[in-house]
Amino acid sequence: MASTLSNSVQSGRIRVLKDATGTVDRPVGPVVYWMSRDQRVKDNWALIHAVDEANKANVPVAVAFDLFDQFLGANSRQLGFMLRGLQQLQHDLEETIQIPFFLFQLWNVSQMEMVFHGVEIEF
């Protein structure tokens, strides 16, 4: 099972952008939650949904964060604050609920899809 993080997400919080149900030769692998705005574990409905989906498929879940140009344009104080927060987030994910955290520097969704076959994105 993916994780013990539980709570079902209300259906009104979920919007399917691309339905992959029944896709032929769909690869089996982890559910990846591509984190952006909600950089936290507690009350993160997108993370809870990713964990629910992973548990349904009996596959692991992982969290990915893309440190893209917009963040790199931040001043050193802002970037330092965010990186310290991401360091705490990594600890919370990996030590508390055993979910791996990956920090990337990619430039677009297609690059992320080359790394991961399925992606959960929060808006």
C-alpha positions in Angstrom: 0.0 0.0 0.0 1.1 3.5 -0.7 0.7 5.2 2.7 -1.4 5.4 5.8 -2.4 9.0 5.1 -6.1 8.8 4.9 -9.3 10.7 4.3 -11.4 10.5 1.2 -11.5 13.6 -0.9 -14.8 15.1 -1.8 -15.6 14.6 -5.5 -16.1 18.3 -6.0 -12.4 18.9 -5.3 -11.3 16.6 -8.2 -11.3 17.5 -11.9 -10.1 15.0 -14.4 -8.1 16.7 -17.2 -7.2 13.6 -19.1 -8.9 10.2 -18.5 -6.4 7.4 -18.8 -8.9 4.7 -17.8 -8.6 1.6 -20.0 -5.5 2.8 -21.7 -3.8 -0.1 -23.5 -0.4 -0.9 -22.3 -0.7 1.6 -19.4 2.6 1.3 -17.4 2.3 0.2 -13.8 4.2 2.4 -11.4 3.9 4.9 -8.6 1.4 7.7 -8.4 3.3 10.9 -8.5 1.9 14.1 -6.9 3.4 17.1 -8.7 3.4 19.6 -5.8 3.3 23.3 -6.5 1.2 25.7 -4.4 0.3 23.7 -1.3 3.8 23.0 0.1 2.6 21.1 3.1 1.4 17.6 4.2 -1.5 18.6 6.5 -4.8 19.4 4.9 -3.3 18.9 1.4 -6.3 17.5 -0.5 -4.3 16.9 -3.7 -1.8 14.8 -1.7 -4.6 12.9 0.0 -6.2 12.2 -3.4 -2.8 10.9 -4.8 -2.5 8.6 -1.8 -6.0 7.4 -2.3 -5.4 6.6 -6.0 -2.1 4.8 -5.1 -3.8 2.8 -2.5 -6.6 1.8 -4.9 -4.0 0.6 -7.5 -1.8 -0.9 -4.7 1.2 1.1 -5.9 3.6 3.5 -4.1 3.1 7.2 -4.1 5.8 9.9 -4.4 5.9 13.7 -4.3 7.7 15.8 -7.0 8.4 19.5 -6.8 9.7 21.4 -9.8 12.0 24.3 -8.9 11.2 26.2 -12.2 12.4 29.6 -13.5 9.7 31.6 -11.6 11.2 30.5 -8.3 14.7 30.9 -9.5 13.9 34.6 -10.1 13.1 35.1 -6.4 15.5 37.0 -4.3 17.9 35.0 -2.0 15.8 35.6 1.1 12.6 34.3 -0.6 14.3 31.4 -2.2 16.0 30.5 1.1 12.7 30.6 3.0 11.1 28.3 0.4 14.0 25.9 0.3 14.0 25.6 4.1 10.2 24.9 3.9 10.8 22.2 1.3 13.5 20.7 3.5 11.0 20.4 6.3 8.3 19.1 3.9 10.8 16.4 2.8 11.3 15.4 6.4 7.6 15.3 7.1 6.9 13.2 4.0 9.7 10.7 4.3 10.0 10.3 8.1 6.4 10.7 9.2 4.4 9.0 6.4 7.1 7.3 4.4 6.4 9.1 1.1 9.6 9.9 -1.0 10.1 13.5 -2.1 11.9 14.5 -5.3 13.1 18.0 -6.2 13.5 18.7 -9.9 14.5 21.5 -12.1 12.5 20.9 -15.3 11.0 23.4 -17.7 7.6 21.9 -18.8 5.0 19.2 -18.2 6.2 17.1 -21.2 9.6 16.7 -19.5 7.9 15.6 -16.3 5.8 13.1 -18.2 9.1 11.6 -19.6 10.1 11.0 -16.1 6.7 9.9 -14.7 4.0 8.1 -16.7 1.1 9.6 -14.6 1.0 12.9 -12.8 -1.4 14.3 -10.1 -1.3 18.1 -10.4 -2.8 20.5 -7.9 -4.4 23.8 -9.0 
